[in-house]
Amino acid sequence: MLDYLPREATPVDPLTGWNGLADMRAEVKLHFPTLDAAKAYADRHGIEYVVVPASRPKLKLQAYADNFR
């Protein structure tokens, strides 16, 4: 997945206190079938990238009865 970093800090709306979004590139997420395809796309379009390995989800196995202990 290629995820753009924001160019600037998100502004805070003074009325609501919510974070705004001035850079629409932060909304774009591109998915690729392989890491090599993502690297080739970034190289072809002159995009600097950092590869962050995906973390493995930690499964917490428990039985339904454990909810009542």
Secondary structure by P-SEA (a helix, b strand, c coil): cccccccccccccccccbbbbccccccbbbbbccaaaaaaaaaaabbbbbbbccccccccccccccccc
